[in-house]
Amino acid sequence: MDVDRHIAALEAEGRLLAEAAERAGLTAAVPSCPAWQVRDLVRHQGYVHRWAGAYVSVPIRAEAPELTEAEQLACPPADDRLLEWFRDGHGSLIRALRSADPGVIAWTFLGAPSPLAFWARRQAHETAIHRADAQLAAGQAPGYDPDFAADGVDELIMGFFARSGAVAGPDGEPARDRTLLIRASDAGREWRAELSADGGRVAQVSRGSGPAACTLDGPASGLYLLLWNRSDAVAAGVSVSGDDELAAAWRTGMHVRW
């Protein structure tokens, strides 16, 4: 996917998030984020859009010291203005991305062809996953285009979980404790993630097929939701073959901390 397609996806996902939040109501519980009501979800995503937009529109070349999210939202918009506030921030981010110089130099935290490509992709998927949260709160079943969902799986595995690099074993060789193969059947994409014995970290990741202790096979949309812990395998339409304890270890041990 290119920058324009990611921006278009971000635009659509933000609109769907706001519509689902309005349908659910701001006091509805978010089943995929048990500590949150919908108002917390909308506040969080509205904050993230403004935070991300600042890096592109200024631009900021290093991670900026800033107030925490809780501090930024200490005086949040009133409920009757919250969705309008969210839509304003979402629109500002889209305008910042569309008007940015393709060669803009800005801080990022994952590898990407360019800072603009990073921020467009990251915000598209950030918003898409939280759109699922809003739809689940509204009693809707979220779903995604296969290519977009496969791109999100790739960002998760090859972006977030590639950052830890190889973990050396006692003999100095890369620790290849247990391997999970993820196969997006409708997108023709495969990835391998080698997890530590306790399932608490990723040792190595790669694109493509190969031997695996456990295989997750299903539609890209279902894998996207499953790997981001927004669905279980059955609801996602994903088959689990081999060591199902390895699949469970991902769900309990793998957490994104940017």
Secondary structure, DSSP 8 states (H G I E B T S, - for coil): --HHHHHHHHHHHHHHHHHHHHHH-TTSB-TTSTT-BHHHHHHHHHHHHHHHHHHHHTT-SS------HHHHTSS---HHHHHHHHHHHHHHHHHHHHHS-TT-----SS--SSHHHHHHHHHHHHHHHHHHHHHHHTT------HHHHHHHHHIIIIIITTTT---B-TTSSB---EEEEEEETTTTEEEEEEE-TTSSSEEEEEES----SEEEEE-HHHHHHHHTTSS-HHHHT-EEEE-HHHHHHHHHH-----
